[in-house]
Amino acid sequence: MKVVLQRVMQASVTVGDEVISSIGRGLCVLVGISRYDTPKEMEYIVRKILNLRVFDDDSGKRWMKSVTDKDFEILCVSQFTLNLILKGNKPDFHEAMGPDLSQQFYNQFLEQLQAAYKPDKIKDGQFGAYMQVHIQNDGPVTVPLEAVPSPPEKKEKGDAEQNRSTTAAGSQ
């Protein structure tokens, strides 16, 4: 799972001529979900978004407060293009989770953010829509975050080794 987090003065998402969501001070988070992501990666990213210290404290000391410390808002925007691989000059998106599964995963991500913070402070765009994201970056401050899942083949190999050692221990 990859996110690009931006500290903003304000941000909004427009679809067509309609503003879908907007926030004041806070974070705009572009969210990319890979086909290998699990709840473990989601939990890590949620924790990082909520606890990353990118805001000044009340005395002006930099990098001291998180979005939750400041009671600011978060605007999340699904963005499958974060998982692209370039093949020459052509983007390849086969590492991104497919639209059916990723919409469910993205909704669970939003639910986790809301459960861990304040539901009314979490906003989002329109999944799968052609959106215009308007960001007034503050600083500018932009932080890329990534939780790298283990590819399935490594997990399967580890499981097989665990099963062999359990079987060997059980047969003695």
Salt bridges, closest charged atoms under 4 A:
ASP58 OD1 - LYS70 NZ 3.45
ASP71 OD1 - LYS118 NZ 2.59
ASP71 OD2 - LYS121 NZ 3.65
GLU73 OE2 - LYS123 NZ 3.33
ASP92 OD2 - LYS87 NZ 3.11
ASP92 OD1 - HIS94 ND1 2.53
GLU95 OE2 - ARG35 NH2 3.61
GLU95 OE2 - HIS94 NE2 3.03
ASP138 OD2 - ARG7 NE 3.33
ASP138 OD2 - ARG25 NH2 3.22
